[in-house]
């Protein structure tokens, strides 16, 4: 059906029917043919300038293409034509927020027109925080949680916000209040444990596991949480017994933790075989990263096939293609609203921006995105030919779309712990501002390390280290472990993004 979309778009255009164009445009959105649809729908709105749903469709098409300036204009026109349409109002608020424009008032209007929607409440809260109204935004989330303590997404969002404000001791206070109100609700306990485990708070998770069992009774999810926490804390014998008792549980995330446990227990061949057997159908997209470290530890030459080709890593100096780096740095610094490192990311000793950086319509960000997209296209063009089963060397390599983009600002002593990016196909580091060499420290202080793995009790050296330079972009497979060495003093301001797997 995807191959037929251009023909359907042409037929709808020739018919002159707005309804036919809406149907064809919706199919283009579903089929990933937004680039083909955009000019056709733009022609249709010229023929039907007073049709709000066509303007809405044009906005959605541009939003999906990460081209938010025309998306903002299209939604503004749709809202002017249909000011009481709840979906148009919500779409307009989302697009303006993503573009970096004031959106709190737009979300307030969208919430007035729509039925109560807690997901919209969270988006509204994010817009209010961006506009300096964080206290009131968090208070509204807290109020909604007091009314509906089983709202799991609200608890997770509030925990992240509190952590970013530096509230280390009681960042998860809403979970505490919720289980006090409904102690027998196992999903609440599971959600609390998921938050703690996801963020590496394993000792705290063990305390909550014991309370959960006492309040809500035996539960395999509590056993799984205990297994993960004890393994990550190095209590390998007890963790092994718990994992053995969960052998029949079909849970992809539990499988990943079992692989991690086997590595930590020194059962390298067993861990690698389990990861390799399941990697091709792993919905979490984590397991190839563990296959790579297993093959390297075992001396298996297949690691060269997976990550060893030098063409997989690209270094591109883009300073002459970027806007002035000083202006870009100032633009990025203004987006670092948090005062502490994020709860669930690899950053240590710094902050990370919220949202999709490349959706913003500020001129410096648009120029940044364009330069990065062109570099990605160059990098993809030089990759080896497609190979069946390889997570990087896909048959389909277009279109280039971004799965996420953000900025990281590190202070002295800051670093990234070793990690990988399961949501991407290619990942990156682009350096905008760096400490003076005298501040940075000696040797490879502040350098990017690729292929180094220091967790799980392993000590795998890097495949490659790369010196950061202002305007330098490094591209590498998203499955590849990477981190940074700490530096002594100064500021390091960088941009990172993930390229979406085509298709």
Phi, psi and omega in degrees: 000325180301321180294338182272353186298315178304321178293320179295321177297317180296318179296318179295321179294318181294330182289337183074005184270125177295321180296320178296322179292323176299317180294315181293322179294322177296321177294324178295319177299315181292328185265004179074025182252038184296321181298322178289327185282329189305308182293329180291317180289326176299322175293321182295322181289337174291328177280333182233065188292347181251022181258102187296325182290330175292319175296321177299315179298317179299321177297318179295321179298311180293325178298316180295329178279003183063030180247079195279338179299308176292334177294317178300315181296319181295317180291327176298318178294318179298318181292326177294325180281330183224072187294344181251013178279117186293323182290321178295317180299318180293315179299320179296316179299315181298314183295319179294319178297313180298327181283354181086018179261159176301131185222357184300315180295325178293319176295322177301318178292319179298321179292328177295324184275334184265162171294157180309129186217111184289330177297321177292326176301318180293321178294319177299317179299318179298320178294320179294321178297318179297334181261013174087014182249043187294321182299312181293322180297314179293324178297324179292320177298315179299319179296319179293323178293327177295325179282324184228078186294349179271009180282094189291320180297326179294318177299314182297318180295316182294323177299317179298316181296316180296320180298317181296338177271359178094010181276080187285323187281322185237029179299334182256027184297331181294325175297317180302314180294323183292317181287336174292324180281330182221071188294337181272002183277097181300322179301327177295314178298319180297318180296319178298314179296320178301317179298314181295316182291319181299332185253014172076017181266068193284322178296319177295323179298321179297322177297318181291326178302313181297318178294322181297316179296319181295326185270321188244357177089178180299145181199132180299328178297325177290321177297318179297317179299319179294319179300314181296312183297316182293322177296314181294334177273358178089008178273073196288323182295312179295320179297319180299319178295321179292316178299321179299323179288348181253018187300330182272000183280125180264091182218114183302321181291326177294323177299317178300316180294327177294319176300315178301319180297317181297320175298313183297328180279001179082009180267068192294312182297319180294318179297317183293318180296317180297317179294316183294321181298327186257349186302316184299336181241025182281110181290342178277345180060029179264331200287330179301327180294329177278328174301317183298315182288328177295313180297322178294317180295326182275355184070024181281122184296348179295343178296331177296320177298321186282316187220000190272347182293126182298341179287347180290333181253127180238139177240122186229120178268110191252011187305324182281351179255352182264160170298165179311127188297327178296317180293320179295319179298317179297319178299317182289318180302325181294343182269351181274085185275332182289154178256350181224163181299150182292158185290322194237033181232179184274356185291135173229122180079039180188190180230162180225139181288156178266155174079184183266104185305317186288353175281345183289146187259006175302139185305320181296323181287323178296317179295321176301311181300316182298316180296320179292318180299319179294321179294321178297317179299319177297318182294314180298323182297333183262002179293155176300165181299161178303144176226125181304133176085353181276131184289342179257318189274070183281159174289312179270126184232016178214157000280162176277115177230154182258131178276339179182156178205145186198171175240145177237133178239115182251141174260180181306132184087353183287157181194173167249130172290158180297133184198180174216175188239092184294343183273358186245175173251310171238146177234178195203166165213127178233121186265130182254313180221137186229156177296155171301142181308327179290332179279327190298318184117180186271164174063230184261031177302128179084359183284156174278133176248133181242123179090359177280139178225114182248353178269184181062019182073014182262162177218063178278125179289161180292151170291323183202147170242148184229131178282129176286143173219148179303128182086002181271129177249131174245128177246143183201162180299141180294339178285346187280130174296142179204158178194188177227150174279143179294155175237164193280313187207172179092192182237137171238118182247124184223165173239143176223155177206158171247137173269132182290144175295121180299142179083000000 
